[in-house]
Amino acid sequence: MLTFFEALVRCPLVAILRGVKPSEAVEIGEALVDASFAIIEVPMNSPDPLESISLLAKAFGTKMLVGAGTVTSADQVIEVGEVGGRLIVMPHADGHVVQAAKAGGLYALPGFATPTEAFAMIAAGADGLKLFPAEANPPKVLKALRAVLPKKMPVLPVGSITPDNMAEYWTAGANGFGLGSALYKAGATPAQVSAAATQFIAALRKINGS
């Protein structure tokens, strides 16, 4: 199974499937696998998220890193782990949730917006940091943060990321991106997701020279 770092190297784009239903999760997942994505998260405020995570983990667990987003408690961490999720993505900086993820053998990607939060999450054991919301933290903010954060700590901007604004964040020091509504909106078809994913992959290849 892929580690978090192997998945980032393979494709540093996290597909955020907010609003996906269990009945459509696998087909959406197949479209993302075909587009070369390696990480999927199902936010916990989606319809029956644990069932979707379970289905995705069973279908793609050897090809992708599957986990949960919008995780806000240690209890949710346990639930995600029990259904096969391996990644915990948070909107906030909560050391207790990070520590619960690590105790359960899961990867932790907490949200942060300040240096204080970033270093607190690193101390708690975070595997990466989610700069959120990215629209409130433009590339110049990320550049300043990267000057003080550990070079090996991945930072992924999340929030209003599109194929058109990735390059500036990448130059400022982003190691990847969380992709929301520009990639997937509730009710989107696999064909629509495939088309959007293709655009993101093309933009990624252009900016990192692959």
Disulfide bonds with the S-S distance in Angstrom:
none
